């Protein structure tokens, strides 16, 4: 049966690729992606799906009911939004929207999920339960998954749609991984990602007479260096954190001491405990150093996505399905988490499940020469997309048939 799922996916490859290219040519940003939503609905208009939409985003959930009676409910997710950057691929279907590009593969994610929907619809008579197809905007920092959860589109307390699903799965393409390779891990897969801003208030003056002012620049420099020691000396190396200063602003010219300085960057962590500790320690460090110099500092942490934590049972199911579909050598267990972040983490906080990575480098490609996600020259080998559709469909089918024990 697994072999016929992959064969069936290859049989609809043209439709998967066509949808991916249509979405790629007209990328949309944020939580409102109406063109993409309409493309998805049009591509699946002939399937017996019940659609749900909410007020906060243009996200939608298609519900496929199995014909073999009641059973469990499984969610499959694909994200739809793009990145605010110019495309440099030179593809014939490259972005036609200035300053927007599908450089993270969400066009492929959506197309693979649509392909999985078609595969599962063909088998609906043999399925017991329901499949929820979550087409989600706003993954690139807009918290689209949380908004769809808050709108009740996935079910849950107060929702008109009953209980939450029993399991949830998602795929993310990786252009620097071998063609068709599936990877995942139990526990933390991706980090929590938060943003911070530190504002230092000093007292400006003439650059030749710093003793008459209160220079915020060396205070900012001291905070940046102290942050490196904070990470290496106050946090367990086996529960790692990353604190990166990516922006320092101060002054307007070479001979004026500014009144203030601003530092901004990102915080990454792999556990709720380390995340909370890092937030508190950063504020204490910034305020303390500034006060030691007679200045003032304000530290603001803007929460981002939580840690993406995969259920070990869901990962084991994914390994089994990928092994049956593509061969056991095509599944790789990651030894360590990746410090990137994903808002599918919100779904996995509410529902047990897992996210997997799918390699989309060209067959036999030099992986070192492949551009990573978020590159303006990132490419996807579309020959791998049927693998993703088959894997998503296989996960849903296997779960509804009793896999991934409760």
C-alpha positions in Angstrom: 0.0 0.0 0.0 2.9 2.4 0.8 4.4 1.7 -2.6 1.1 2.5 -4.3 0.8 5.8 -2.3 4.2 7.0 -3.7 3.2 5.8 -7.2 -0.1 7.7 -6.9 1.8 10.8 -5.8 4.0 10.6 -8.8 0.9 10.3 -10.9 -0.4 13.7 -9.7 3.1 15.4 -9.8 2.0 17.7 -12.6 -0.8 19.2 -10.5 1.5 19.6 -7.4 4.1 21.4 -9.4 1.6 23.5 -11.2 0.1 24.8 -7.9 3.6 25.4 -6.4 4.6 27.5 -9.4 1.4 29.5 -9.4 1.9 30.3 -5.7 5.6 31.0 -6.2 4.8 33.6 -8.9 2.5 35.6 -6.7 3.9 35.5 -3.2 2.0 37.1 -0.3 3.2 38.3 3.1 1.9 38.0 6.6 -1.5 36.7 7.8 -3.5 37.8 4.8 -2.8 35.7 1.7 -6.0 35.8 -0.3 -4.5 35.0 -3.7 -2.8 31.9 -2.3 -6.0 30.8 -0.4 -8.0 31.1 -3.5 -5.5 29.1 -5.5 -5.7 26.3 -2.9 -9.5 26.2 -2.9 -9.6 26.2 -6.7 -7.0 23.4 -6.9 -9.1 21.3 -4.5 -12.6 22.3 -5.6 -13.5 18.9 -6.9 -12.7 17.2 -3.6 -15.4 16.5 -0.9 -13.9 18.9 1.6 -15.7 21.0 4.3 -14.0 24.3 4.6 -13.4 26.4 7.8 -12.2 30.0 7.8 -11.8 32.5 10.7 -11.7 36.2 11.3 -8.0 36.7 12.1 -6.3 35.4 9.0 -7.0 34.1 5.5 -6.0 30.7 6.7 -8.4 27.8 6.0 -8.9 24.3 7.2 -10.3 21.6 4.9 -11.9 18.7 6.5 -11.9 15.3 4.8 -14.3 12.8 6.4 -13.5 9.1 6.1 -16.1 6.8 4.8 -15.3 3.9 7.1 -17.0 5.4 10.1 -16.0 7.5 13.1 -12.5 7.4 14.4 -9.6 9.6 15.3 -8.7 13.0 13.8 -5.4 13.9 12.4 -4.1 17.3 11.2 -1.7 18.0 8.4 -0.3 21.5 8.0 1.2 23.6 5.2 2.2 27.3 5.5 1.4 29.8 2.7 3.2 33.1 3.3 6.4 34.4 1.7 9.4 36.5 2.8 9.9 40.3 2.2 12.9 40.0 -0.2 13.7 40.2 -3.9 14.1 37.0 -5.9 17.3 36.3 -7.8 16.7 32.8 -9.1 15.9 33.7 -12.7 13.2 31.0 -12.9 10.5 31.4 -15.5 7.9 31.4 -12.8 9.9 33.7 -10.5 8.1 36.2 -8.3 6.1 38.9 -10.1 5.6 40.8 -6.8 8.4 43.3 -6.1 10.1 42.7 -2.7 8.4 39.4 -2.0 9.7 35.8 -2.6 9.0 32.3 -1.5 12.5 31.7 -0.2 11.5 29.4 2.6 9.6 26.8 0.6 6.1 27.6 1.8 4.9 27.4 -1.8 6.1 23.8 -1.8 4.6 23.0 1.6 1.2 24.2 0.4 1.4 22.3 -2.9 2.5 19.1 -1.1 -0.4 19.4 1.4 -2.8 19.9 -1.5 -1.3 16.8 -3.2 -1.8 14.8 0.1 -5.4 16.0 0.2 -6.0 14.5 -3.3 -4.3 11.2 -2.4 -6.3 10.8 0.8 -9.6 11.8 -0.9 -9.0 8.9 -3.3 -8.8 6.6 -0.3 -11.5 8.2 1.8 -13.8 5.2 1.7 -11.3 3.2 3.6 -10.5 5.8 6.2 -12.0 5.9 9.6 -12.1 9.4 11.2 -11.2 12.8 9.8 -8.2 14.5 8.2 -7.8 18.3 8.9 -5.9 20.1 6.2 -4.4 23.3 7.7 -3.4 25.9 5.1 -1.8 28.5 7.3 -0.5 32.0 6.5 1.7 34.1 8.8 4.4 31.7 9.7 7.3 34.1 9.0 7.0 35.9 12.4 3.3 36.7 12.2 2.1 33.9 14.6 -0.5 32.6 12.1 -0.7 29.2 13.7 -1.6 30.7 17.0 -4.2 32.9 15.5 -5.9 30.0 13.7 -5.9 28.1 17.0 -7.3 31.1 18.8 -10.0 31.4 16.2 -11.0 27.8 17.0 -10.5 26.5 13.5 -8.7 23.4 14.8 -11.2 22.7 17.6 -10.6 23.0 21.3 -12.4 24.6 24.2 -15.1 27.0 23.1 -14.7 26.0 19.4 -17.7 25.2 17.3 -15.7 22.3 15.8 -15.4 20.1 18.9 -12.2 18.8 20.3 -8.7 19.4 19.0 -7.2 16.7 16.7 -5.5 13.7 18.1 -2.2 14.2 16.2 -0.6 16.8 14.0 2.1 16.6 11.3 4.0 19.0 9.1 6.9 19.0 6.6 9.5 21.6 5.9 11.7 21.5 2.8 15.5 21.7 3.1 17.3 22.7 -0.1 20.7 21.7 1.3 19.7 18.1 2.2 19.8 15.1 -0.2 16.9 14.6 -2.6 14.0 12.8 -0.8 15.8 12.4 2.5 13.4 12.7 5.5 14.8 13.9 8.8 13.4 14.4 12.3 14.0 14.0 16.0 12.1 13.4 19.2 12.0 16.2 21.7 13.2 19.7 20.8 13.5 20.0 17.0 13.6 23.8 16.7 14.3 26.6 19.1 12.1 29.3 20.7 12.9 32.6 19.0 12.5 35.9 20.8 13.6 39.5 19.9 15.2 41.9 22.3 15.9 45.7 22.3 18.1 47.5 24.8 17.9 51.3 25.0 20.7 53.0 26.9 20.2 56.6 28.1 23.4 58.7 28.7 24.2 62.4 28.2 25.6 63.8 25.0 28.3 66.3 24.5 31.4 67.1 22.6 33.5 64.1 21.6 36.7 65.9 22.7 35.4 66.2 26.3 33.7 62.9 27.2 34.1 63.7 30.9 31.4 66.4 30.6 28.9 63.9 29.2 27.9 60.3 29.9 28.9 58.3 26.8 26.4 55.4 26.0 28.7 53.9 23.4 31.2 52.1 25.6 28.3 51.1 27.9 26.7 49.4 24.8 30.0 47.8 23.9 30.4 46.4 27.4 26.8 45.0 27.4 27.5 43.2 24.1 30.7 41.6 25.4 29.1 40.7 28.7 26.3 39.0 26.9 28.8 36.5 25.4 30.0 35.6 28.9 26.5 35.4 30.2 25.7 32.6 27.6 28.8 30.6 28.2 29.0 31.0 32.0 25.4 30.9 33.2 23.8 28.3 31.0 24.2 24.6 30.8 25.9 23.6 27.6 23.5 20.6 27.3 20.5 23.0 27.3 22.0 25.6 25.0 21.0 29.2 24.2 22.0 31.6 21.6 22.1 35.4 22.1 23.1 37.4 19.0 23.4 41.1 18.8 22.5 42.0 15.3 22.1 45.8 15.5 23.9 48.6 17.3 22.8 52.2 16.8 24.3 55.4 18.3 25.2 58.9 17.2 25.0 61.0 14.0 28.5 62.1 13.4 32.1 61.6 14.4 32.6 64.4 16.9 29.4 64.3 18.9 28.8 62.0 21.9 25.1 60.8 21.5 22.5 60.9 24.3 21.7 57.3 23.8 22.3 54.0 22.1 20.2 51.0 21.0 21.1 47.3 20.8 18.9 44.7 19.2 19.1 41.0 18.5 17.7 37.6 18.8 17.5 35.0 21.7 17.2 31.3 21.0 16.5 28.6 23.5 15.5 24.9 23.6 13.5 24.7 26.9 11.0 26.9 28.6 13.3 27.0 31.7 16.3 28.3 29.7 14.1 30.7 27.8 12.7 32.3 31.0 16.2 32.4 32.6 17.7 34.1 29.5 15.0 36.8 29.5 15.6 37.7 33.1 19.4 37.5 32.9 19.6 39.8 29.9 17.5 42.5 31.6 19.6 42.2 34.8 22.8 42.4 32.9 21.8 45.5 30.7 20.4 47.5 33.6 23.2 46.6 36.0 26.0 47.6 33.6 24.3 50.8 32.7 23.8 51.7 36.3 27.4 50.9 37.2 28.3 53.7 34.8 25.7 56.1 36.1 23.5 55.7 33.0 20.1 54.0 32.6 19.0 51.1 30.4 15.7 49.6 29.5 15.5 46.0 28.2 12.4 44.8 26.2 12.0 41.2 25.1 9.4 40.6 22.4 8.3 37.0 22.6 8.4 34.9 19.4 7.6 31.3 18.7 8.0 28.7 21.5 10.2 25.6 21.2 9.1 23.1 18.6 8.8 19.8 20.5 8.1 16.6 18.7 6.4 13.6 20.4 8.6 10.5 20.3 5.7 8.4 19.2 5.0 10.7 16.3 8.6 10.7 15.2 8.7 6.9 15.3 5.6 6.8 13.2 7.2 9.1 10.7 10.3 7.0 10.6 8.2 3.9 9.9 6.1 5.5 7.2 9.2 7.1 5.5 10.9 3.7 5.6 8.0 2.0 4.0 7.6 4.6 1.3 11.2 5.4 0.4 13.4 2.8 2.1 14.9 2.8 5.7 18.0 4.5 4.4 15.9 7.6 3.5 15.2 8.5 7.1 17.7 10.4 9.3 17.4 11.0 13.0 19.0 14.4 13.8 21.4 14.2 16.7 20.8 17.8 17.8 18.1 20.4 17.4 18.3 23.3 14.9 18.3 26.8 16.3 15.8 28.1 13.8 12.2 28.5 14.8 8.7 27.5 13.6 5.2 28.6 14.5 4.0 25.0 14.1 5.3 24.9 17.7 2.0 26.4 18.8 0.1 23.5 17.3 2.5 21.0 18.9 2.0 22.7 22.3 -1.7 21.8 21.9 -1.6 18.5 20.0 1.0 15.7 20.1 2.8 15.3 16.8 5.9 16.1 14.8 7.5 18.1 12.1 9.9 16.5 9.6 12.4 17.9 7.1 12.4 16.9 3.4 15.5 17.2 1.3 14.8 18.9 -2.0 18.3 19.3 -3.4 18.7 18.0 -6.9 19.6 14.3 -7.3 23.4 14.0 -7.0 23.7 17.8 -6.4 26.8 19.3 -4.6 25.0 20.1 -1.3 27.7 22.6 -0.4 26.8 24.6 -3.5 23.0 24.6 -2.8 21.6 27.9 -1.5 19.9 27.6 1.9 16.4 28.7 2.8 15.9 32.5 3.0 18.4 33.0 0.2 17.3 35.0 -2.8 18.7 32.2 -5.0 17.1 29.3 -3.1 15.9 26.5 -5.5 13.7 23.5 -5.0 14.0 20.2 -7.0 10.3 19.8 -7.8 10.9 16.1 -8.4 11.0 15.7 -4.6 7.5 17.2 -4.0 5.6 13.9 -4.7 7.7 12.4 -1.8 6.3 15.1 0.5 2.7 14.6 -0.6 3.0 10.8 -0.2 4.6 11.2 3.2 1.9 13.5 4.6 -0.8 11.3 3.2 0.9 8.2 4.6 1.2 9.7 8.0 -2.5 10.5 8.1 -3.5 7.1 6.8 -1.3 5.2 9.2 -2.4 7.3 12.2 -6.1 6.8 11.4 -5.5 3.1 11.0 -4.3 2.9 14.6 -0.6 3.9 14.5 1.0 6.2 17.1 -0.5 4.5 20.2 -2.4 6.9 22.5 
